[in-house]
Amino acid sequence: MAPAATAKPHNAAHTPGGSSSGSAAAVADFMVPAALGTQTGGSVLQPSSFCGVFGYKPTYNTFNKAGLKPAAESIDTIGLIARSIEDIALLTAVLRMDKPQPLRSLSAAPRIGICRTELWETAQAETKTAVENAAAALSKAGAVVRDITLPDAFIGLPELARGTINHFERAACMTFEWDNNRAALSPQMRRYIENGLKTSRADYVAAWRRVEHARALLPQVFDGLDVLVGPAFPAKRRTGSLRPAIRACRRCGPPCTPRQ
């Protein structure tokens, strides 16, 4: 949870984007053609976005998690980081024990929703401009683009998932480390575990019920749409701690991919 020694390949003075940043930096620096990442909050999407490569956070449990050290078991998702969509598709097929297929051509113009979420106002002007420019470019290229507003059930969901659920499960998953190697844990990790230990089971269950209610509304959100577009992060952060910008839908399990 603490910033690592990994640097952004394009500028060593800038952050590579948080956990799983080693994978993203290695791909961006051509050390490897592709890498795995694990996402509990934004640990595939953010480093991929920061390092200028493709990241894919698939639907929850798309890839078998055997051998993975859990952080928050019901949210943890194995994702992929690569330099092309073709490589992501190939690796997805291989890991799912499926036959690789060429990427399909679109039979109609893609229908794209611009999703600002409740965290839009925390984004810096340059991030908002990037999203707006992407929307304009997609529309000019022939896509059907429209704004969408998430139902009220999504309000507050980011903090419930990143806070209540994540902290409660992290405290459970890190019990051995907490009891035997507490001093070796970063201050951030200790804070997460402490918050989890203070969270009641009732609050945890109530948070999950909120998530499940929002998840049931996803067909309504995607009605008439193929994909949602939004910022992976509120600003072009150079140093310091990181906080994802588009969390609301992500917590409900649909696949996501960033590219900056």
N, C-alpha and C positions, 0 to 999 in steps of 0.2 A: 504493500500500500504506500510505502515511502518512495519518493522519486529515485529511480535507479541511475546507474552510471551511463546507461545507454543515451546516445546523443542522436539528434535528427541528422541523417546523412547529408542533407542539403545545407545545413547550417548547425554546426556543433554547439553553438551557444543557445539553441532553441530546444524546447522539449519535444520528444518524439511522440508524446501523446499518452503517457500513463502505462498501466500494466498491459502486457502483451506487446509492448513497444519494441522489445528485442526482435520479435518475429517481423514486425512491420519494417523496422530499420534494416534488418538483414535482407529482406526482399527488395526494399528500395535501393539498397547499396549493391545489388546484384551478387550478394554472397550466396544466396539460394534462390531458386526459381519460385518457391512458394513455401508457406509455413502455416502451422496451426496456431490458433489463438484461443483463449477462453474468455467468454464475456459473461460477467455478472451484472455490471452496470453499463459500461461503454467500452470495454477493453479490447474489442476487435474493431469497432467502428471508428473510435477516436484515433488510435495510432495509425490506422490505414489512411484516414483523412489527413492527419498531420504530415505523414511521410509521402503522400501523393501516390498511393497504390490502391488497388482494389481490395476491399474487405467484405466478407460475406458472413453475416450472422444469420444462420438459417433458422427455420422453425425449430422450437425447442425439441430436443431429442432426435434431431435428424441424424446425428452421428452418435454411435455408441460411446458412452462415457467410461467404459471399463478402464481402470488404471488412473483415472483423473482424480487428483486431490480436490475434494469439493470445497467451495467457499460458502455458497448458499445453494443447497442442492436443488431446490425447485426452480431456480433461475439460471444456474450455470449452463452455458451453451458453448459447445465446441464450434469454432468458426474457422474460416479459411482466409488467408491473405496471399495475394498473388499480383502479378503485374498485368494480367489480362482477364477478361471475363471468360475467355476460352479455357484458360488454365483452371479457373474456379469451377467451371462446368465439368471438366475432366476429372478433377480431384473429387468433386461431389459424387460423380458416378462411381469412381473407384471405391471410395469409402462406404458407399451404400451398396457395394457389391452388385452394381448395375452395369449394363453395357454402355460405354460412352457413345453419345450421339452428337452430331453436328448441332450447333445452335439453330433454333427454329427461326424462320423469317416471319415477320409480322404480316398478318393478312389484312390488317386495318390499322389506322392511325392509333397509337397508344393513347389511352385516357388517363390523364395525370392530375392528381389532386395536390394542391399546394397546402401543406399542413403546417401552420405556424405554432400550434399548441399554446398552452398557457405560459410557457417560458419564453415566448417570442420577445417580450419586452426586456428580457435580460440579455438579449443578443446585442452585440455592438453593430454600429451602422454598416461596417464593412461586411459582416456576415449576412445581414439583411439584404444588402445590395447583391451579394453573391447569389442568394436564393432567388431574388427577383430577376436577376440577369439570366439565371438558368431557366426560369419559367418563361421568360421572353424568348430565349433561344430555342427552347423546345416547341413553343407555339409557332415560331417562324419556320421551324423545320417540318411542321405539319401535325404535331401532336395536338390533341384536344386537352386544353389546360383550364382548370377552374379552381377557385379557392374552396376549401372545405373547412368546416368548423366541427371539432369533435363534440360529441354529446356531453352533457354536464357530468355524466358518470365518470368521465376521465379526469375531472378536476381533482387535484390533490393526489392523483395516482403515482406520480414520480416519487414523491417523498414517502408514500406508504411502501412502495416496492423497494426503493433504495435505502429507506430507513428501517421501518418496522420489520418487514419480511427479511431483508438482507441481514440486518443486525441479529435478529433472533436465530436465524439459521446459521450464521457465521459463528455465533457463540457455541452452538451445538457441534458444528463441524470442527472447531478448533479447540475442543475440550482438552485433548492430550497436550497440545502445545501450551495452552493456558496453564495447565496444572504442572507441567514439567519444564517448560522453557520460556516462561513469561518474559523474562528480561531480554530475550533475544528478539522478541516481537517489536515491530516498529510502533512508535506512538500512535499512528493512525490505526493500526490493527488493534492495539490494546483498547483504543477508544471505541472502535466498532464492537468489540467483544463485550466491553463494559456496558454499552448501550443495549446490547442483546440480552445480557443477564438481567437488566432492569425491565425488559419488556415482558409483559404477561402473556401467557398462552392465549387468553381471551382476545387481547389486542391483535396478536398474530393471526388468529383465525378470522377475526373481523376484517383485517386488511386483505386476506386472501379472498374473502367473499366479495369485497369491492373489486378486486382484480378479475374474479370470475364473472362478475356482472358486466364489467367493461368488455371483457373478452367476448361475451355473448353478443355484444353490439357491433363487433367487427364486420359481419356481413352487411350491416346497415351502413357503416362508415365507407366500405369499399363498393357499395352499390353504384354501378355505372363507372367504376374506376378500375384501372389495372395496377396502379402504383401510387404511393404517396411520396412527395418530395418535401424535405425539411432539413434544417441544419443539424449536423452531427455534433456541433459544439458552438457555444454562443459567440466565440471570438477567435481571432488568430493568436491564441496564447503563445507566448514565447517561453516563459518560465513559470514555475509555481504549480499549485494544485489544479486539478481538472474537474469539471462538472459537465456531464452531457446536457445537450439542449433539447433533443427530441427523445423523450423517454416514454411518454404516455402510451403510445401504441406498442412500443418495443417491449414493454413489460407484459403485454398480452400474448406474445409469442410469434408474431408473424416474421418472415424473413426480412432482412435489411441489408443494404450495401451502400457504402459511401465512396465518393471519389471527389477529390479537390484538386 
